[in-house]
């Protein structure tokens, strides 16, 4: 059964306004109540018409596990081809050796006679070489007198004594002394210096060796050049009163 269409809102409002007037009495009040009820129904009807119907409920879904398909069997491998047998190699027959033909022997030629040339004339006799000339050694220097040697050695001893430096420690102690020194002398050069007898102080020994090595020797005489002397000299340390 279809419901009657509701009244327009303007007519309902007019009816409500007319029913609220006090001059109409009770019928007018009832009419106003009816109009309000109609207005509420109209509003509900409008709200129901504007609301969309709910969506239809979806049917329940069921999940089903899908089992994987079993692997397909592989096709059988093709059979391997059989190797074809290799035919045996045919060995060629060895050639027959041919006979070796040797040449006929040649006749030996007659020996040729060689003519010897005449012997050359004898060469003239060469004179023997002259005998080597013997080099005569330079004349030896005249022998040196003993006086020259003694004078030269005295000059050497004087040069050594002149090179003596008195040790300062011995000077402060007021001591004197002497040292016996041995050395070799050749061509104005002194070598292999050593002490034969030490002095009373070690400073005397060191000063004596220094005096022998630092002495200014005199020139070597002509007759004493090339000769060596093994000498022993007393180096004296005398404290002079100042």
DOPA-352944 format. One record per residue (C-alpha): residue number from 0; residue in one letter; chain; x, y, z. Coordinates in pm, 1 decimal. Layout:
N
KEGU,NUM,A,A,X,Y,Z
...
# end
This chain:
242
KEGU,0,X,A,0.0,0.0,0.0
KEGU,1,X,A,146.9,327.5,-111.8
KEGU,2,X,A,152.3,611.5,141.4
KEGU,3,X,A,3.2,948.9,52.9
KEGU,4,X,A,261.2,1205.5,-48.4
KEGU,5,X,A,336.7,1448.4,228.8
KEGU,6,X,A,230.7,1808.6,212.7
KEGU,7,X,A,475.2,2068.8,104.6
KEGU,8,X,A,678.6,2228.9,377.7
KEGU,9,X,A,524.3,2573.2,321.2
KEGU,10,X,A,169.8,2442.9,371.2
KEGU,11,X,A,272.7,2257.0,684.1
KEGU,12,X,A,435.8,2565.1,824.5
KEGU,13,X,A,123.8,2767.2,757.1
KEGU,14,X,A,-93.8,2508.2,928.9
KEGU,15,X,A,134.9,2501.5,1232.0
KEGU,16,X,A,130.5,2878.5,1252.5
KEGU,17,X,A,-249.1,2886.0,1221.2
KEGU,18,X,A,-291.8,2616.6,1489.2
KEGU,19,X,A,-80.3,2804.2,1740.6
KEGU,20,X,A,-304.1,3104.7,1723.1
KEGU,21,X,A,-526.9,3131.6,2039.8
KEGU,22,X,A,-839.2,3234.2,1847.8
KEGU,23,X,A,-893.6,2899.2,1683.5
KEGU,24,X,A,-943.7,2689.4,2000.8
KEGU,25,X,A,-881.8,2315.9,2043.7
KEGU,26,X,A,-942.0,2208.1,1684.1
KEGU,27,X,A,-663.3,2436.1,1579.5
KEGU,28,X,A,-425.9,2284.3,1841.3
KEGU,29,X,A,-494.9,1935.5,1714.9
KEGU,30,X,A,-434.2,2046.4,1364.6
KEGU,31,X,A,-99.5,2192.8,1467.9
KEGU,32,X,A,3.5,1867.9,1631.8
KEGU,33,X,A,-90.8,1676.1,1321.6
KEGU,34,X,A,112.5,1915.0,1110.6
KEGU,35,X,A,418.5,1869.4,1334.6
KEGU,36,X,A,386.0,1493.1,1315.2
KEGU,37,X,A,357.5,1517.4,938.0
KEGU,38,X,A,668.4,1735.1,926.8
KEGU,39,X,A,868.5,1485.9,1133.2
KEGU,40,X,A,753.1,1203.1,907.3
KEGU,41,X,A,849.4,1404.8,602.1
KEGU,42,X,A,1197.8,1458.8,740.1
KEGU,43,X,A,1238.0,1090.1,816.1
KEGU,44,X,A,1114.2,999.7,469.9
KEGU,45,X,A,1359.1,1239.1,308.4
KEGU,46,X,A,1647.5,1101.2,515.5
KEGU,47,X,A,1557.1,742.1,425.0
KEGU,48,X,A,1534.2,827.0,56.2
KEGU,49,X,A,1873.1,1004.1,47.4
KEGU,50,X,A,2059.8,722.4,231.7
KEGU,51,X,A,2180.2,461.3,-23.0
KEGU,52,X,A,2088.3,98.3,43.7
KEGU,53,X,A,2363.2,-111.9,202.0
KEGU,54,X,A,2571.0,-315.6,-42.2
KEGU,55,X,A,2472.2,-677.1,-78.6
KEGU,56,X,A,2665.2,-912.5,140.4
KEGU,57,X,A,2939.1,-1104.3,-42.3
KEGU,58,X,A,2915.7,-1479.0,-34.1
KEGU,59,X,A,3175.7,-1646.6,190.7
KEGU,60,X,A,3502.6,-1729.8,16.0
KEGU,61,X,A,3670.1,-2065.6,53.9
KEGU,62,X,A,4046.1,-2112.8,7.3
KEGU,63,X,A,4170.2,-2430.9,-147.1
KEGU,64,X,A,4533.5,-2529.1,-153.9
KEGU,65,X,A,4653.3,-2623.8,-498.7
KEGU,66,X,A,4900.8,-2906.5,-491.8
KEGU,67,X,A,5192.8,-2863.9,-733.9
KEGU,68,X,A,5199.7,-3093.9,-1026.9
KEGU,69,X,A,5453.5,-3375.1,-1000.8
KEGU,70,X,A,5760.1,-3323.1,-1223.7
KEGU,71,X,A,5735.9,-3481.1,-1558.6
KEGU,72,X,A,5977.5,-3764.7,-1615.4
KEGU,73,X,A,6267.7,-3675.6,-1843.1
KEGU,74,X,A,6280.5,-3852.1,-2173.9
KEGU,75,X,A,6539.0,-4130.2,-2186.5
KEGU,76,X,A,6880.1,-4027.1,-2317.3
KEGU,77,X,A,6950.4,-4141.3,-2671.8
KEGU,78,X,A,7193.5,-4431.0,-2694.3
KEGU,79,X,A,7554.5,-4340.6,-2762.6
KEGU,80,X,A,7666.6,-4421.4,-3114.1
KEGU,81,X,A,7904.1,-4709.0,-3132.7
KEGU,82,X,A,8248.7,-4615.8,-3260.7
KEGU,83,X,A,8316.1,-4736.8,-3605.9
KEGU,84,X,A,8615.3,-4969.0,-3613.5
KEGU,85,X,A,8920.6,-4822.6,-3784.4
KEGU,86,X,A,9043.9,-5044.1,-4063.3
KEGU,87,X,A,9399.9,-5167.7,-4011.2
KEGU,88,X,A,9668.0,-4976.0,-4192.3
KEGU,89,X,A,9817.2,-5153.7,-4484.1
KEGU,90,X,A,10193.5,-5170.0,-4468.5
KEGU,91,X,A,10350.4,-5100.0,-4804.0
KEGU,92,X,A,10597.4,-5367.0,-4909.1
KEGU,93,X,A,10962.1,-5273.8,-4879.0
KEGU,94,X,A,11127.4,-5199.1,-5212.8
KEGU,95,X,A,11382.2,-5446.0,-5328.4
KEGU,96,X,A,11732.4,-5297.3,-5301.4
KEGU,97,X,A,11902.9,-5243.5,-5627.1
KEGU,98,X,A,12249.7,-5378.8,-5678.4
KEGU,99,X,A,12525.6,-5119.0,-5638.8
KEGU,100,X,A,12727.3,-5077.6,-5953.0
KEGU,101,X,A,13092.3,-5017.4,-5875.3
KEGU,102,X,A,13299.8,-4830.3,-6133.1
KEGU,103,X,A,13579.2,-5017.1,-6300.2
KEGU,104,X,A,13921.0,-4953.6,-6148.1
KEGU,105,X,A,14122.9,-4691.5,-6329.5
KEGU,106,X,A,14475.5,-4765.6,-6428.9
KEGU,107,X,A,14733.5,-4617.4,-6193.4
KEGU,108,X,A,14934.2,-4341.0,-6363.3
KEGU,109,X,A,15305.7,-4370.9,-6384.1
KEGU,110,X,A,15499.3,-4186.3,-6110.3
KEGU,111,X,A,15615.2,-3844.1,-6207.2
KEGU,112,X,A,15982.8,-3781.2,-6153.8
KEGU,113,X,A,16050.2,-3466.9,-5960.0
KEGU,114,X,A,16351.4,-3265.1,-6056.4
KEGU,115,X,A,16536.7,-3130.4,-5753.6
KEGU,116,X,A,16658.1,-2774.1,-5801.6
KEGU,117,X,A,17025.8,-2708.3,-5756.7
KEGU,118,X,A,17131.0,-2619.4,-5403.4
KEGU,119,X,A,17170.9,-2244.4,-5344.7
KEGU,120,X,A,17508.0,-2095.2,-5307.5
KEGU,121,X,A,17641.3,-2087.5,-4954.5
KEGU,122,X,A,17579.0,-1762.3,-4773.5
KEGU,123,X,A,17875.0,-1558.8,-4663.0
KEGU,124,X,A,17999.6,-1630.9,-4315.8
KEGU,125,X,A,17860.1,-1380.6,-4064.8
KEGU,126,X,A,18095.5,-1229.9,-3815.4
KEGU,127,X,A,18024.9,-1319.3,-3449.6
KEGU,128,X,A,17857.6,-1046.1,-3242.9
KEGU,129,X,A,18087.0,-833.1,-3035.8
KEGU,130,X,A,18113.6,-930.2,-2669.5
KEGU,131,X,A,17893.0,-727.8,-2430.4
KEGU,132,X,A,18058.4,-431.5,-2277.1
KEGU,133,X,A,18085.3,-466.7,-1903.3
KEGU,134,X,A,17958.9,-163.6,-1717.3
KEGU,135,X,A,18212.5,-43.8,-1476.3
KEGU,136,X,A,18061.6,40.0,-1136.0
KEGU,137,X,A,18097.0,397.1,-1018.5
KEGU,138,X,A,18405.9,454.0,-818.8
KEGU,139,X,A,18347.4,399.8,-450.7
KEGU,140,X,A,18379.0,709.2,-235.6
KEGU,141,X,A,18697.7,746.9,-51.7
KEGU,142,X,A,18692.5,602.4,298.0
KEGU,143,X,A,18570.4,839.1,561.4
KEGU,144,X,A,18800.6,910.7,841.8
KEGU,145,X,A,18699.8,826.7,1195.8
KEGU,146,X,A,18707.6,1191.9,1284.8
KEGU,147,X,A,18430.2,1273.0,1032.6
KEGU,148,X,A,18209.8,992.6,1167.5
KEGU,149,X,A,18269.4,1091.9,1529.8
KEGU,150,X,A,18196.0,1455.0,1454.5
KEGU,151,X,A,17871.0,1367.7,1269.3
KEGU,152,X,A,17741.1,1145.0,1548.8
KEGU,153,X,A,17827.1,1413.8,1803.6
KEGU,154,X,A,17620.6,1662.3,1602.2
KEGU,155,X,A,17328.0,1414.0,1600.6
KEGU,156,X,A,17343.8,1377.1,1980.3
KEGU,157,X,A,17358.2,1755.5,2017.9
KEGU,158,X,A,17049.9,1798.3,1794.8
KEGU,159,X,A,16856.5,1547.3,2007.2
KEGU,160,X,A,16958.0,1718.3,2330.4
KEGU,161,X,A,16859.6,2056.7,2185.8
KEGU,162,X,A,16506.7,1921.7,2115.8
KEGU,163,X,A,16448.8,1822.7,2481.8
KEGU,164,X,A,16153.2,1988.2,2660.9
KEGU,165,X,A,16182.4,1966.4,3039.5
KEGU,166,X,A,15859.4,1818.3,3183.1
KEGU,167,X,A,15664.7,2069.6,3391.4
KEGU,168,X,A,15579.6,1812.9,3659.0
KEGU,169,X,A,15949.5,1730.8,3712.0
KEGU,170,X,A,16029.7,2103.4,3724.3
KEGU,171,X,A,15771.1,2155.5,3998.9
KEGU,172,X,A,15913.2,1860.3,4193.9
KEGU,173,X,A,16269.0,1983.8,4137.9
KEGU,174,X,A,16390.3,1649.3,3995.0
KEGU,175,X,A,16651.3,1579.4,3726.6
KEGU,176,X,A,16719.8,1259.7,3534.9
KEGU,177,X,A,16831.7,1091.1,3215.4
KEGU,178,X,A,16699.3,824.9,2976.0
KEGU,179,X,A,16900.1,589.2,2750.5
KEGU,180,X,A,16738.5,575.7,2405.6
KEGU,181,X,A,16823.6,340.5,2116.0
KEGU,182,X,A,16748.6,409.8,1745.6
KEGU,183,X,A,16871.0,347.2,1389.1
KEGU,184,X,A,17009.8,629.0,1172.2
KEGU,185,X,A,17042.7,617.7,789.4
KEGU,186,X,A,17067.1,909.0,546.5
KEGU,187,X,A,16952.0,1152.6,813.8
KEGU,188,X,A,16640.3,951.4,906.8
KEGU,189,X,A,16570.6,798.9,1248.8
KEGU,190,X,A,16367.1,474.1,1286.1
KEGU,191,X,A,16291.5,201.6,1543.9
KEGU,192,X,A,16315.6,424.0,1849.8
KEGU,193,X,A,16300.8,241.5,2186.6
KEGU,194,X,A,16399.9,299.3,2551.3
KEGU,195,X,A,16691.2,95.3,2688.8
KEGU,196,X,A,16694.1,242.1,3039.4
KEGU,197,X,A,16403.1,441.3,3183.1
KEGU,198,X,A,16430.3,757.4,3387.3
KEGU,199,X,A,16309.0,826.6,3739.5
KEGU,200,X,A,15978.2,969.4,3609.6
KEGU,201,X,A,15748.4,855.2,3330.8
KEGU,202,X,A,15743.6,1213.0,3202.8
KEGU,203,X,A,16121.3,1183.2,3136.1
KEGU,204,X,A,16063.2,872.0,2917.1
KEGU,205,X,A,15792.8,1037.8,2704.4
KEGU,206,X,A,16001.0,1356.0,2668.7
KEGU,207,X,A,16311.7,1156.3,2562.3
KEGU,208,X,A,16123.1,971.7,2284.0
KEGU,209,X,A,15973.2,1300.0,2161.9
KEGU,210,X,A,16317.1,1465.4,2152.3
KEGU,211,X,A,16463.6,1184.5,1933.8
KEGU,212,X,A,16173.6,1198.4,1684.1
KEGU,213,X,A,16159.6,1581.1,1664.1
KEGU,214,X,A,16534.6,1655.4,1648.3
KEGU,215,X,A,16664.1,1855.5,1348.3
KEGU,216,X,A,16957.0,1645.2,1232.6
KEGU,217,X,A,17263.0,1787.1,1050.3
KEGU,218,X,A,17327.1,1701.4,682.0
KEGU,219,X,A,17492.3,1366.2,613.9
KEGU,220,X,A,17854.8,1382.8,499.4
KEGU,221,X,A,17935.5,1247.1,152.6
KEGU,222,X,A,18119.6,945.4,285.5
KEGU,223,X,A,17835.6,841.3,521.1
KEGU,224,X,A,17546.6,841.0,270.9
KEGU,225,X,A,17372.6,504.2,243.1
KEGU,226,X,A,17518.9,378.6,568.6
KEGU,227,X,A,17313.7,294.3,875.2
KEGU,228,X,A,17412.2,330.3,1238.5
KEGU,229,X,A,17274.0,160.3,1548.6
KEGU,230,X,A,17307.2,429.3,1814.8
KEGU,231,X,A,17235.9,463.0,2186.7
KEGU,232,X,A,17211.5,814.1,2326.8
KEGU,233,X,A,17163.9,942.1,2679.3
KEGU,234,X,A,16893.4,1210.1,2687.3
KEGU,235,X,A,16959.4,1421.8,2994.1
KEGU,236,X,A,16713.3,1636.4,3191.7
KEGU,237,X,A,16904.1,1886.8,3398.4
KEGU,238,X,A,16723.3,2144.3,3607.0
KEGU,239,X,A,16907.5,2476.4,3581.4
KEGU,240,X,A,16877.9,2730.5,3856.3
KEGU,241,X,A,16718.2,3048.7,3731.1
# end
